[in-house]
Amino acid sequence: MPLTLYYHPLSSYCHKVLIALYEHGVAFEKHTIDLSSEAERAELQAIWPLVKFPVIRDHERDRNVPESSVIIEYLDHYHAGVGRLIPDDWDTALQVRLWDRFFDHYVMTPMQQIVADRIQSANADLNSQRALLATAYGMLEQQLADNEWIASADFSLADCSAAPALFYASTLVPFAAGQPRLSAYFERLVQRPSFSRVIEEAKPWFDFYPFAEALPQRFR
């Protein structure tokens, strides 16, 4: 295989990259990393000292590529399929990158902080994280007023980011009744073949998700 993905099946950032790989139809090998295993942790550390997944190993170019957004840009440049996930038009591409960062910073980050709190049994005050998710949802509802996808006419990097972010965040802070566009957008995301495949592959692992009881039955 020309590419190896170092990942974990429950990781939202790994899901983001998997969506891009499936969108492009790229041949790749999955290599699961369990950070609780010293040997596997050391293996990841050898290719990315910060010990964060996902990381792509491009064997043909003898190159390791970390960070989900950078990986997707790399795939778009070297391994693109029929479509592109970052548009050629500069203004549209800027919007795509903006909303990609939006999901990473304002949906994935508070979501992960809430999940980490349960894993660590910290019982911290998480009102600010939940409030941030609610604010983000409101902004997304407005952004979707005239758009099928979040940042451009076509499915893009921003939607790759949106899918796992909203999938997990919605188990912590459900979408409000007054957010029909966001709910409809989420349905489009989960029905997208690339993300539907990611969810299906993750199902055997969902029992290990700290908020597994909040996952809708259709994803179990």
N, C-alpha and C positions, 0 to 999 in steps of 0.2 A: 504494500500500500504506500502511496506517495506521502500520505499525511497520517499522523497519529495525534489523537485528541486525548490529552490528560485531563480527566474530569471526574465529577461525582454525579450520579444519576439524580440526586435531589437538588442540586445547586441551580439557583435561578440564573446565574451568569453562565453556567454551562448550558442550560436550556436555550439561552439566547444564541449561543454559537451553534448549537445543534440545529436550531431552526434555519440559520443561514446555510449550514452545510447541506441540509435537505432541500432548501430552496434552489441551491446551485447544482444539486445532484452530484456532489463531489464524493469520490471514493475515499474512505478513510477508515482507520482502525481506532476503536475506542480502548482506552487504557484507564480503568477505574483506579482512583487514588483514595485510599482510606487514611485520613490524616491521623487517626489513632494508632496506625501501624508505623513503627519507627522506620522500617525498611522502605515502605511506600512513601513516607514523608521525605526520607533522604533521597529517594529517586526523583521526586518532584523538585526538591531543593537543588539538586545537581543541574537541573535545566533552568530553574527560575528561583534564585536564592530567597525571594520573598515568600516562597511556599504558598502561593495562591493559584487556584485553578479558576478558569481553564487556561491551558497552554497548548498551542499547536506546534508539533514538530514537522517541519517540511523537510523530508529526507532528501529530495532531489536538490534542494537549494542549501542543505546543511544549515538550517536556520530554525531557531525557536522563536515563536511569536506569542507573547502573553497579552492579557487584557482583552476582554470580550469585544469592545468596540474596535480596537486595533486589529484583532483577528478578523473581524468581519470586513474591515477595509482591505486587509491583506487578501482575503478570499475573493473579494470583488475585483481586485487587480490581477491576481494570478490564476484564480480558479473559477471565474464567473461562468455561470450556466447561460441559459437563454436570456434571462433578465439581469438587471443590476439592482443592488440594494442601496446604492448611493447614486443618485441621479447625476448626469453629466452637467445639467444646468446648475450654475454656481449658486444662485439664490435658493433654488429648491433644495440643493444639497445642504446649504446652511441651515435651512429649516429642519431637515432630517437630522442633522447632527445636534441641533438645539434640543429637539424632542427626545433624542436618544439620551442626552445628558439629563434631561428632565426626569425621565423614568429611573435612571440610575441613582440620581441624587435625592429625588423627592418622593419616590415610591419604593424602590428597592432598599434604600438605606434605612428609612424608618421601619419598613417591614422586617428587615434583618435584625434591627435593634430589639424589636418586640419578641421575635423568635429567640434571639440569644438570651433575653431575660428569662424566658421560660426554661431554656436548656440549663442555665446557671442557677435557677431558682432564686434569682436576685430580688424579685418582687419590688422593682423600682417603680417610680412614678412615670408612667408612659403616656400621660395625657398629651404631652407635646408631640410625641410621635404619631399618635392617633389623630390629633388635630391637623398635623401636616398632611397625612393621607387624605383627610376629608377636604382640605384645601386643594390638594392636587386633583382630586376627583372633580371638584367644581370647575377647575381650569380646563380639565379634559372635556367635560361636558360642553363647555363653551367652544373649545377648539374644534370639536366634532360637528359643529352646527352645519358646516358646508362641506364636510370631508367624509369619505368612506374610510380611508386610512388616515392615520394621525397627522402626517406631515407632507404628503404628496398624493398625487392621483394613483400611484402604484404602491404596492406593499414594499416596505423599505427597512433599512437598519432600525429606524425608530419603532417600527411595529415588531421587529425581532426583540427589541428591548421591552416593549409594552406587554407582550404576551405573558412571559413568566412573572413579570413584576405584578401585573394585575391578578394573575392566577393566585399567587400566594397572598397578596395584600387583601384581596376580597374575602379571604377566610378570617382576617383579623378585623377589618372595618368594611362591612358590606356596602355596596353601592346604595345610595339613597333612592327612595321611591321617585324622587323628582329628577332622576338622572337617566332618562330612557336612552339617550344617545350613547352614553357610556356603556350601559348594559348591552345595547345592540352591538356596539363595537367589540365588546368582550366576546359575544357569541360569534362574531365573524372571525375573531382570532382563534377560538378553540375549534372552529370548524375548518380552519385553514389546514390542508393536509400535512404541512411540515410540522405545525404545532400539535395537531392531533396525534401525529406519530410520536412526538416527544412525550406527550402525556401518557400514551399507551405504554411506552417503554419504561416510564417512571412508576407505573402503577404498583409493581411488586415492592417498591421502596416506600410508598406513601405511608405505610404504618409507622415508619420511623420519623415522619414529619411531626414536630412537637405539637402542632395543632391539627393532627389528623382527624380528630372528631368534628372539625369544622369543614372538612372537605365535602362538597356535595356528593351524593351517592353515585352519580354518573361518572365520577372520576376515581372511584374506588375499585 
